[in-house]
Amino acid sequence: MANMMQFDLVSPERSLASFQVTSVQIPGADGDMTAMPGHAATLTSLRPGVVKVQSPEGDKDFVVTRGFAEISADSISVIAEHAHVGGDVTKADLEDVLSAARAAAENADADDKDAAEKFVADMVDLLDAMD
């Protein structure tokens, strides 16, 4: 179908989604972006946030920490370090990720300090948005 594209979301633990969609909004490292059928080929890294999917069966949300998204004209694949179905995730599910991120930021060398602190800030923003 010309107005549909394949969406796949996987994490190391499992495959969370694989179905046809009309659009996918992802939390890209440089800002949110929406992929729709016919999108130019793109590879982007993810920041912690919510992947918002629109499909004929309704809207679905997935919470991701970080990873990558590969977008083409007819598909989008999201590979996430940690991913949860939006309605099933709780703050407690992400506390370990935040704790590990804080420890990594505290121990990061000068070259990696900014990126590590940005990840912590993005995780805090994600958890605050879950209130």
DSSP file (Angstrom, degrees, kcal/mol; ACC not computed):
  #  RESIDUE AA STRUCTURE BP1 BP2  ACC     N-H-->O    O-->H-N    N-H-->O    O-->H-N    TCO  KAPPA ALPHA  PHI   PSI    X-CA   Y-CA   Z-CA
    1    1 A M    >         0   0    0      0, 0.0     3,-1.3     0, 0.0     0, 0.0   0.000 360.0 360.0 360.0 135.8    0.0    0.0    0.0
    2    2 A A  T 3   +     0   0    0      1,-0.3     0, 0.0    35,-0.0     0, 0.0   0.778 360.0  47.9 -68.8 -27.9    1.3    3.4   -1.0
    3    3 A N  T 3  S+     0   0    0     33,-0.0     2,-0.3    35,-0.0    -1,-0.3   0.166 105.2  72.5-101.1  20.4    0.2    5.1    2.2
    4    4 A M    <   -     0   0    0     -3,-1.3     2,-0.3    32,-0.1    18,-0.2  -0.911  55.3-172.1-129.4 157.0    1.6    2.4    4.6
    5    5 A M  E     -A   21   0A   0     16,-2.2    16,-2.9    -2,-0.3     2,-0.3  -0.981  31.8-101.9-144.3 156.1    5.1    1.4    5.7
    6    6 A Q  E     -Ab  20  75A   0     68,-2.4    70,-2.5    -2,-0.3     2,-0.4  -0.620  33.8-163.5 -79.7 134.6    6.5   -1.5    7.7
    7    7 A F  E     +Ab  19  76A   0     12,-2.6    12,-1.9    -2,-0.3     2,-0.4  -0.982   9.9 177.1-121.0 129.4    7.4   -0.7   11.3
    8    8 A D  E     -Ab  18  77A   0     68,-2.2    70,-3.0    -2,-0.4     2,-0.4  -0.999   6.2-174.4-131.3 135.3    9.7   -3.0   13.4
    9    9 A L  E     +Ab  17  78A   0      8,-2.2     7,-2.4    -2,-0.4     8,-1.6  -0.989  12.8 168.8-130.6 122.8   10.9   -2.3   16.9
   10   10 A V  E     -Ab  15  79A   0     68,-2.6    70,-2.9    -2,-0.4     5,-0.2  -0.949  13.4-175.9-132.2 153.2   13.4   -4.6   18.6
   11   11 A S        -     0   0    0      3,-2.7     3,-0.3    -2,-0.3    70,-0.2  -0.851  48.7 -95.1-132.2 171.3   15.5   -4.6   21.8
   12   12 A P  S    S+     0   0    0      0, 0.0     3,-0.1     0, 0.0    69,-0.1   0.819 124.7  49.8 -58.8 -27.9   18.0   -7.1   23.0
   13   13 A E  S    S-     0   0    0      1,-0.2     2,-0.3    70,-0.1    69,-0.0   0.845 123.4 -32.6 -79.4 -34.4   15.4   -8.8   25.1
   14   14 A R        -     0   0    0     -3,-0.3    -3,-2.7    69,-0.0     2,-0.6  -0.990  59.2 -86.2-171.9 169.3   12.6   -9.1   22.4
   15   15 A S  E     -A   10   0A   0     -2,-0.3    -5,-0.2    -5,-0.2     3,-0.1  -0.882  36.8-178.2 -92.4 122.8   10.8   -8.0   19.3
   16   16 A L  E     +     0   0A   0     -7,-2.4     2,-0.3    -2,-0.6    -6,-0.2   0.776  59.7  10.1 -95.2 -28.9    8.1   -5.5   20.5
   17   17 A A  E     +A    9   0A   0     -8,-1.6    -8,-2.2     2,-0.0    -1,-0.3  -0.999  44.4 165.1-155.0 146.1    6.4   -4.6   17.2
   18   18 A S  E     +A    8   0A   0     -2,-0.3     2,-0.3   -10,-0.2   -10,-0.2  -0.632  40.1 108.8-160.8  98.7    6.2   -5.6   13.6
   19   19 A F  E     -A    7   0A   0    -12,-1.9   -12,-2.6    -2,-0.2     2,-0.3  -0.964  66.8 -76.8-162.1 172.7    3.2   -4.2   11.6
   20   20 A Q  E     +A    6   0A   0     -2,-0.3     2,-0.3   -14,-0.2   -14,-0.2  -0.609  49.1 178.8 -82.6 139.1    2.1   -1.7    9.0
   21   21 A V  E     -A    5   0A   0    -16,-2.9   -16,-2.2    -2,-0.3    34,-0.3  -0.887  36.4-144.2-136.4 164.6    1.8    1.9    9.9
   22   22 A T  S    S-     0   0    0     32,-3.1     2,-0.3     1,-0.4    33,-0.2   0.687  86.3  -5.9 -99.8 -26.6    1.0    5.3    8.4
   23   23 A S  E     -C   54   0A   0     31,-1.4    31,-2.7    13,-0.2    -1,-0.4  -0.976  53.9-156.3-163.6 156.3    3.5    7.3   10.4
   24   24 A V  E     -CD  53  35A   0     11,-2.2    11,-3.2    -2,-0.3     2,-0.5  -0.983   7.2-157.3-138.6 124.2    6.1    7.0   13.2
   25   25 A Q  E     -CD  52  34A   0     27,-3.1    27,-2.3    -2,-0.4     9,-0.2  -0.897  19.5-172.0-100.3 127.3    7.4    9.8   15.4
   26   26 A I  E     - D   0  33A   0      7,-3.1     7,-2.2    -2,-0.5     2,-1.6  -0.899  31.4-120.6-121.2 148.8   10.8    9.0   16.9
   27   27 A P  E     - D   0  32A   0      0, 0.0    20,-2.7     0, 0.0     5,-0.2  -0.626  42.0-168.1 -84.5  82.5   12.9   10.8   19.6
   28   28 A G  E >   -ED  46  31A   0     -2,-1.6     3,-1.7     3,-0.8    18,-0.3  -0.284  33.5-112.2 -69.2 156.8   15.9   11.4   17.4
   29   29 A A  T 3  S+     0   0    0     16,-2.4    17,-0.1     1,-0.3    -1,-0.1   0.806 120.6  42.8 -59.9 -29.9   19.2   12.6   19.0
   30   30 A D  T 3  S-     0   0    0      1,-0.4    -1,-0.3    15,-0.3     2,-0.2   0.276 133.7 -61.0-100.3  10.4   18.8   16.0   17.2
   31   31 A G  E <  S-D   28   0A   0     -3,-1.7    -3,-0.8     2,-0.1    -1,-0.4  -0.567  73.8 -47.3 131.0 165.8   15.0   16.3   17.9
   32   32 A D  E     -D   27   0A   0     -5,-0.2     2,-0.3    -2,-0.2    -7,-0.0  -0.375  55.2-176.0 -66.2 144.3   11.8   14.5   17.2
   33   33 A M  E     -D   26   0A   0     -7,-2.2    -7,-3.1    -2,-0.1     2,-0.5  -0.992  17.8-140.2-141.8 150.2   11.2   13.4   13.7
   34   34 A T  E     -D   25   0A   0     -2,-0.3     2,-0.5    -9,-0.2    -9,-0.2  -0.943  11.4-157.4-115.0 128.5    8.3   11.8   11.9
   35   35 A A  E     +D   24   0A   0    -11,-3.2   -11,-2.2    -2,-0.5    41,-0.1  -0.881  17.8 170.1-104.4 133.7    8.7    9.1    9.3
   36   36 A M    >   -     0   0    0     -2,-0.5     3,-1.8   -13,-0.2   -13,-0.2  -0.896  48.2 -66.2-134.0 163.5    6.0    8.5    6.7
   37   37 A P  T 3  S+     0   0    0      0, 0.0    37,-0.2     0, 0.0    36,-0.1  -0.226 123.6  29.9 -51.6 137.9    5.8    6.4    3.5
   38   38 A G  T 3  S+     0   0    0     35,-3.2    35,-0.2     1,-0.3    36,-0.1   0.452  85.1 155.7  89.7   1.8    8.2    7.9    0.9
   39   39 A H    <   -     0   0    0     -3,-1.8    -1,-0.3    33,-0.4    36,-0.1  -0.281  49.8-103.5 -62.0 145.1   10.6    9.2    3.5
   40   40 A A        -     0   0    0      1,-0.1    -1,-0.1    32,-0.1     2,-0.1  -0.377  48.7 -86.5 -64.9 147.2   14.2    9.7    2.4
   41   41 A A        +     0   0    0     -3,-0.1     2,-0.3    -2,-0.1    31,-0.2  -0.376  63.0 167.8 -59.2 128.1   16.6    7.1    3.6
   42   42 A T  E     - F   0  71A   0     29,-2.3    29,-3.3    -2,-0.1     2,-0.4  -0.998  28.9-162.7-146.9 143.0   17.9    8.1    7.0
   43   43 A L  E     + F   0  70A   0     -2,-0.3     2,-0.3    27,-0.2    27,-0.2  -0.997  25.3 166.7-125.2 125.7   19.8    6.6    9.8
   44   44 A T  E     - F   0  69A   0     25,-2.4    25,-2.7    -2,-0.4     2,-0.2  -0.975  32.6-122.6-139.0 151.3   19.6    8.4   13.2
   45   45 A S  E     - F   0  68A   0     -2,-0.3   -16,-2.4    23,-0.2     2,-0.3  -0.575  31.1-129.1 -86.7 159.1   20.5    7.7   16.8
   46   46 A L  E     -EF  28  67A   0     21,-2.5    21,-0.7   -18,-0.3   -18,-0.2  -0.770  11.1-155.2-108.7 151.9   17.7    7.9   19.4
   47   47 A R        -     0   0    0    -20,-2.7    17,-0.1    -2,-0.3    19,-0.1  -0.786  49.4 -71.7-111.1 164.9   17.6    9.7   22.7
   48   48 A P  S    S+     0   0    0      0, 0.0     2,-0.3     0, 0.0    17,-0.2  -0.327  87.7  93.1 -57.1 134.9   15.3    8.5   25.6
   49   49 A G  E    S- G   0  64A   0     15,-2.4    15,-2.7    76,-0.0     2,-0.5  -0.982  72.3 -52.8 170.7-161.9   11.7    9.2   24.7
   50   50 A V  E     - G   0  63A   0     -2,-0.3     2,-0.6    13,-0.2    13,-0.2  -0.920  30.6-148.5-114.2 127.7    8.5    7.9   23.2
   51   51 A V  E     - G   0  62A   0     11,-3.5    11,-2.1    -2,-0.5     2,-0.6  -0.858  20.5-157.8 -89.3 120.2    8.1    6.3   19.8
   52   52 A K  E     -CG  25  61A   0    -27,-2.3   -27,-3.1    -2,-0.6     2,-0.4  -0.904   8.9-168.5-108.6 121.2    4.6    7.3   18.6
   53   53 A V  E     -CG  24  60A   0      7,-3.3     7,-2.4    -2,-0.6     2,-0.5  -0.905  10.0-161.1-115.7 133.4    3.1    5.0   16.0
   54   54 A Q  E     +CG  23  59A   0    -31,-2.7   -32,-3.1    -2,-0.4   -31,-1.4  -0.959  24.1 157.4-111.5 128.8   -0.1    5.6   13.9
   55   55 A S  E >   - G   0  58A   0      3,-0.7     3,-2.0    -2,-0.5   -34,-0.2  -0.914  57.2 -99.5-141.2 167.0   -1.7    2.7   12.2
   56   56 A P  T 3  S+     0   0    0      0, 0.0     3,-0.1     0, 0.0   -35,-0.1   0.785 123.3  56.8 -59.4 -25.4   -5.1    1.7   10.9
   57   57 A E  T 3  S-     0   0    0      1,-0.3     2,-0.2     3,-0.0   -36,-0.0   0.469 124.2 -88.3 -84.6  -1.8   -5.6   -0.3   14.2
   58   58 A G  E <   -G   55   0A   0     -3,-2.0    -3,-0.7     2,-0.0    -1,-0.3  -0.565  56.4 -46.3 121.0 174.6   -5.0    2.9   16.3
   59   59 A D  E     -G   54   0A   0     -5,-0.2     2,-0.3    -2,-0.2    -5,-0.2  -0.568  49.5-172.7 -83.8 144.3   -2.2    4.8   17.9
   60   60 A K  E     -G   53   0A   0     -7,-2.4    -7,-3.3    -2,-0.2     2,-0.4  -0.986   8.2-153.5-136.3 146.7    0.5    3.0   19.9
   61   61 A D  E     -G   52   0A   0     -2,-0.3    25,-3.2    -9,-0.2    26,-0.4  -0.935   7.3-172.6-121.4 145.0    3.3    4.3   22.1
   62   62 A F  E     -GH  51  85A   0    -11,-2.1   -11,-3.5    -2,-0.4     2,-0.5  -0.999  17.8-139.1-135.1 133.8    6.6    2.6   22.9
   63   63 A V  E     +GH  50  84A   0     21,-2.4    21,-2.2    -2,-0.4     2,-0.3  -0.816  26.7 178.8 -94.4 128.7    9.2    4.0   25.5
   64   64 A V  E     -GH  49  83A   0    -15,-2.7   -15,-2.4    -2,-0.5    19,-0.2  -0.906  24.1-158.2-125.9 154.9   12.8    3.7   24.4
   65   65 A T        -     0   0    0     17,-1.8     2,-0.3     1,-0.4    -1,-0.2   0.850  67.6 -37.7 -93.9 -75.4   16.1    4.7   26.0
   66   66 A R  S    S+     0   0    0     16,-0.1    15,-4.1   -18,-0.1    16,-0.5  -0.934  77.5 105.9-144.8 170.7   18.6    4.9   23.2
   67   67 A G  E     -FI  46  80A   0    -21,-0.7   -21,-2.5    -2,-0.3     2,-0.3  -0.977  58.7 -64.2 157.4-146.2   19.4    3.1   20.0
   68   68 A F  E     -FI  45  79A   0     11,-2.5    11,-2.9    -2,-0.3     2,-0.4  -0.955  24.3-152.2-139.9 155.8   19.1    3.7   16.3
   69   69 A A  E     -FI  44  78A   0    -25,-2.7   -25,-2.4    -2,-0.3     2,-0.6  -0.999   6.2-161.4-129.5 131.6   16.4    4.1   13.7
   70   70 A E  E     -FI  43  77A   0      7,-2.8     7,-2.6    -2,-0.4     2,-0.4  -0.961  15.0-170.0-112.3 119.8   16.8    3.2   10.1
   71   71 A I  E     +FI  42  76A   0    -29,-3.3   -29,-2.3    -2,-0.6     2,-0.3  -0.898  11.5 166.0-114.6 136.6   14.2    4.8    7.8
   72   72 A S        -     0   0    0      3,-3.0   -33,-0.4    -2,-0.4     3,-0.4  -0.787  54.2 -87.7-133.1-178.4   13.5    4.1    4.2
   73   73 A A  S    S+     0   0    0     -2,-0.3   -35,-3.2   -35,-0.2   -34,-0.4   0.786 125.9  24.3 -63.5 -27.3   10.7    4.9    1.8
   74   74 A D  S    S+     0   0    0    -37,-0.2   -68,-2.4   -36,-0.1     2,-0.3   0.315 123.7  30.9-124.5   9.0    8.8    1.8    2.8
   75   75 A S  E     -b    6   0A   0     -3,-0.4    -3,-3.0   -70,-0.3     2,-0.4  -0.997  47.9-156.3-160.2 160.3   10.0    0.9    6.3
   76   76 A I  E     -bI   7  71A   0    -70,-2.5   -68,-2.2    -2,-0.3     2,-0.5  -0.972  11.7-167.9-140.4 128.4   11.3    2.0    9.6
   77   77 A S  E     -bI   8  70A   0     -7,-2.6    -7,-2.8    -2,-0.4     2,-0.5  -0.971   3.2-164.5-117.4 126.0   13.3   -0.2   11.9
   78   78 A V  E     -bI   9  69A   0    -70,-3.0   -68,-2.6    -2,-0.5     2,-0.6  -0.951   2.9-170.3-112.3 123.2   14.0    0.9   15.5
   79   79 A I  E     -bI  10  68A   0    -11,-2.9   -11,-2.5    -2,-0.5     2,-0.4  -0.948  16.6-172.9-113.3 109.7   16.7   -0.9   17.4
   80   80 A A  E     - I   0  67A   0    -70,-2.9   -13,-0.3    -2,-0.6     3,-0.2  -0.823  33.4-142.1-113.0 142.8   16.5    0.2   21.1
   81   81 A E  S    S+     0   0    0    -15,-4.1     2,-0.4    -2,-0.4    -1,-0.1   0.925  99.8   6.7 -61.5 -45.8   18.8   -0.5   24.0
   82   82 A H  S    S+     0   0    0    -16,-0.5   -17,-1.8   -71,-0.1     2,-0.3  -0.996  77.9 175.2-136.5 136.2   15.7   -0.7   26.2
   83   83 A A  E     +H   64   0A   0     -2,-0.4     2,-0.3   -19,-0.2   -19,-0.2  -0.999   4.5 178.2-145.4 143.8   12.1   -0.6   25.0
   84   84 A H  E     -H   63   0A   0    -21,-2.2   -21,-2.4    -2,-0.3     2,-0.3  -0.981  40.5 -99.9-140.7 149.7    8.7   -1.0   26.6
   85   85 A V  E >>  -H   62   0A   0     -2,-0.3     3,-1.6   -23,-0.2     4,-1.2  -0.587  42.1-124.6 -66.4 131.1    5.1   -0.9   25.4
   86   86 A G  T 34 S+     0   0    0    -25,-3.2     3,-0.5    -2,-0.3   -24,-0.2   0.841 106.3  46.7 -51.5 -45.1    4.0    2.6   26.5
   87   87 A G  T 34 S+     0   0    0    -26,-0.4    -1,-0.3     1,-0.2   -25,-0.1   0.653 114.1  49.3 -74.4 -14.3    1.0    1.5   28.5
   88   88 A D  T <4 S+     0   0    0     -3,-1.6     2,-0.2     2,-0.0    -1,-0.2   0.605  89.0  95.6 -99.6 -14.2    3.0   -1.2   30.3
   89   89 A V     <  -     0   0    0     -4,-1.2     2,-0.3    -3,-0.5    -5,-0.0  -0.544  50.1-171.3 -86.2 143.5    6.0    0.8   31.4
   90   90 A T    >>  -     0   0    0     -2,-0.2     3,-0.7     1,-0.1     4,-0.7  -0.822  39.6-106.6-122.6 166.2    6.4    2.3   34.9
   91   91 A K  H >> S+     0   0    0     -2,-0.3     3,-1.4     1,-0.2     4,-0.9   0.883 120.0  61.0 -57.6 -38.0    9.0    4.6   36.3
   92   92 A A  H 3> S+     0   0    0      1,-0.3     4,-0.5     2,-0.2     3,-0.5   0.832  95.6  61.4 -60.4 -32.1   10.3    1.7   38.3
   93   93 A D  H <4 S+     0   0    0     -3,-0.7    -1,-0.3     1,-0.2     4,-0.2   0.769 112.2  37.8 -64.0 -24.6   11.1   -0.1   35.0
   94   94 A L  H <X S+     0   0    0     -3,-1.4     4,-2.2    -4,-0.7    -1,-0.2   0.468  88.7  91.9-107.8  -4.5   13.5    2.7   34.1
   95   95 A E  H  X S+     0   0    0     -4,-0.9     4,-2.7    -3,-0.5     5,-0.2   0.882  86.6  52.3 -60.4 -39.5   15.1    3.6   37.5
   96   96 A D  H  X S+     0   0    0     -4,-0.5     4,-2.5     2,-0.2    -1,-0.2   0.884 108.3  51.3 -64.5 -37.4   18.0    1.1   36.9
   97   97 A V  H  > S+     0   0    0     -4,-0.2     4,-2.3     2,-0.2    -2,-0.2   0.928 112.1  46.5 -64.1 -44.7   18.7    2.8   33.5
   98   98 A L  H  X S+     0   0    0     -4,-2.2     4,-2.5     2,-0.2    -2,-0.2   0.914 112.0  50.5 -64.6 -42.7   18.8    6.2   35.2
   99   99 A S  H  X S+     0   0    0     -4,-2.7     4,-2.1     1,-0.2    -2,-0.2   0.925 112.5  46.5 -61.4 -44.4   21.0    5.0   38.0
  100  100 A A  H  X S+     0   0    0     -4,-2.5     4,-2.4     1,-0.2    -1,-0.2   0.884 111.7  52.1 -64.6 -38.2   23.5    3.4   35.6
  101  101 A A  H  X S+     0   0    0     -4,-2.3     4,-2.4     2,-0.2    -2,-0.2   0.902 108.9  49.8 -65.4 -40.9   23.4    6.6   33.5
  102  102 A R  H  X S+     0   0    0     -4,-2.5     4,-2.2     2,-0.2    -2,-0.2   0.915 111.9  48.0 -63.9 -42.3   24.2    8.7   36.5
  103  103 A A  H  X S+     0   0    0     -4,-2.1     4,-1.7     1,-0.2    -2,-0.2   0.909 111.9  49.8 -64.2 -41.7   27.1    6.5   37.5
  104  104 A A  H  X S+     0   0    0     -4,-2.4     4,-0.6     1,-0.2    -2,-0.2   0.891 111.4  49.1 -64.5 -39.3   28.4    6.5   33.9
  105  105 A A  H >< S+     0   0    0     -4,-2.4     3,-0.6    11,-0.2    -1,-0.2   0.891 109.7  51.6 -67.1 -39.1   28.2   10.3   33.8
  106  106 A E  H 3< S+     0   0    0     -4,-2.2    -1,-0.2     1,-0.2    -2,-0.2   0.857 118.4  37.2 -65.2 -34.3   30.0   10.7   37.1
  107  107 A N  H 3< S+     0   0    0     -4,-1.7    -1,-0.2    -5,-0.2    -2,-0.2   0.377  89.3 121.8-100.0   3.3   32.8    8.4   35.9
  108  108 A A    <<  -     0   0    0     -4,-0.6     5,-0.1    -3,-0.6     2,-0.1  -0.351  62.4-120.7 -69.7 145.3   33.0    9.6   32.3
  109  109 A D    >>  -     0   0    0      1,-0.1     4,-1.2    -2,-0.0     3,-1.1  -0.317  38.0 -92.3 -77.0 171.7   36.3   11.0   31.0
  110  110 A A  H 3> S+     0   0    0      1,-0.3     4,-0.5     2,-0.2     3,-0.3   0.828 123.9  54.9 -57.2 -37.5   36.3   14.5   29.7
  111  111 A D  H 34 S+     0   0    0      1,-0.2    -1,-0.3     2,-0.1     4,-0.2   0.799 118.2  33.7 -68.2 -28.1   35.7   13.5   26.1
  112  112 A D  H <> S+     0   0    0     -3,-1.1     4,-2.2     1,-0.1    -1,-0.2   0.450  92.0  94.7-105.7  -3.5   32.5   11.6   27.0
  113  113 A K  H  X S+     0   0    0     -4,-1.2     4,-2.5    -3,-0.3     5,-0.2   0.908  83.7  49.0 -60.7 -47.8   31.2   13.8   29.8
  114  114 A D  H  X S+     0   0    0     -4,-0.5     4,-2.2     1,-0.2    -1,-0.2   0.922 113.4  46.4 -60.8 -45.6   28.8   16.0   27.8
  115  115 A A  H  > S+     0   0    0     -4,-0.2     4,-2.1     1,-0.2    -1,-0.2   0.895 113.2  49.8 -64.6 -40.1   27.2   13.0   26.1
  116  116 A A  H  X S+     0   0    0     -4,-2.2     4,-1.8     1,-0.2   -11,-0.2   0.902 112.4  46.7 -66.2 -40.8   26.8   11.1   29.3
  117  117 A E  H  X S+     0   0    0     -4,-2.5     4,-2.4     2,-0.2    -2,-0.2   0.855 110.0  54.2 -69.5 -34.5   25.3   14.1   31.1
  118  118 A K  H  X S+     0   0    0     -4,-2.2     4,-2.5    -5,-0.2    -2,-0.2   0.904 106.7  51.8 -64.4 -41.3   22.9   14.7   28.2
  119  119 A F  H  X S+     0   0    0     -4,-2.1     4,-2.3     2,-0.2    -2,-0.2   0.917 109.5  49.7 -61.5 -43.2   21.7   11.1   28.4
  120  120 A V  H  X S+     0   0    0     -4,-1.8     4,-2.5     2,-0.2    -2,-0.2   0.939 111.3  49.0 -59.5 -47.2   21.0   11.6   32.1
  121  121 A A  H  X S+     0   0    0     -4,-2.4     4,-2.4     1,-0.2    -2,-0.2   0.895 111.2  49.8 -61.1 -40.7   19.1   14.8   31.4
  122  122 A D  H  X S+     0   0    0     -4,-2.5     4,-2.3     2,-0.2    -1,-0.2   0.885 110.6  49.9 -65.8 -38.4   17.0   13.0   28.7
  123  123 A M  H  X S+     0   0    0     -4,-2.3     4,-2.6     2,-0.2    -2,-0.2   0.912 110.4  49.9 -65.3 -42.2   16.2   10.2   31.0
  124  124 A V  H  X S+     0   0    0     -4,-2.5     4,-2.6     2,-0.2    -2,-0.2   0.922 110.9  49.9 -62.0 -43.8   15.1   12.6   33.7
  125  125 A D  H  X S+     0   0    0     -4,-2.4     4,-2.1     2,-0.2    -2,-0.2   0.913 110.6  50.1 -60.4 -43.3   12.9   14.4   31.2
  126  126 A L  H  X S+     0   0    0     -4,-2.3     4,-0.8     1,-0.2    -2,-0.2   0.935 112.6  46.0 -61.1 -47.0   11.4   11.1   30.1
  127  127 A L  H >< S+     0   0    0     -4,-2.6     3,-0.7     1,-0.2     4,-0.2   0.887 111.2  52.3 -65.5 -38.0   10.6   10.1   33.7
  128  128 A D  H >< S+     0   0    0     -4,-2.6     3,-1.4     1,-0.2    -1,-0.2   0.878 105.6  55.5 -63.3 -36.8    9.2   13.5   34.5
  129  129 A A  H 3< S+     0   0    0     -4,-2.1    -1,-0.2     1,-0.3    -2,-0.2   0.689  96.1  67.3 -70.0 -17.3    6.9   13.2   31.4
  130  130 A M  T <<        0   0    0     -4,-0.8    -1,-0.3    -3,-0.7    -2,-0.2   0.527 360.0 360.0 -80.7  -5.4    5.5    9.9   32.8
  131  131 A D    <         0   0    0     -3,-1.4    -1,-0.2    -4,-0.2    -2,-0.1   0.495 360.0 360.0 -68.6 360.0    3.9   11.7   35.8
